[in-house]
Amino acid sequence: MGLDISVTNIINSFKQKSLKVEYEYLAHNKRHRKYIESTVIDFEDYGGFLLYISELDEFKNSVDKLHGTVGRLENAIEDVSFSE
């Protein structure tokens, strides 16, 4: 299910920060029993998790940049050692 908005926008821009989802489904058996369920999604609960994910993503980007730099340094060292 898509809400067409990010969780961050919901947390920062809306008063209502939870969503109740109700749904029905049928079991595929002889009785075709109907099930009705609901759940509540509290977007404020995701706030700390999103911050953690954001920090991990920044760390990963830093490591990726360092990996590229280390690769270039290794190539430069090989070039210097072969030219001597």
Secondary structure, 3 states (H helix, E strand, C coil): CCCCCCHHHHHHHCCCCEEEEEEEEECCCCCCCEEEEEEEEEHHHHHHHHHHHHHHHHHHHHHHHHHHHHHHHHHHHHHHHHHC
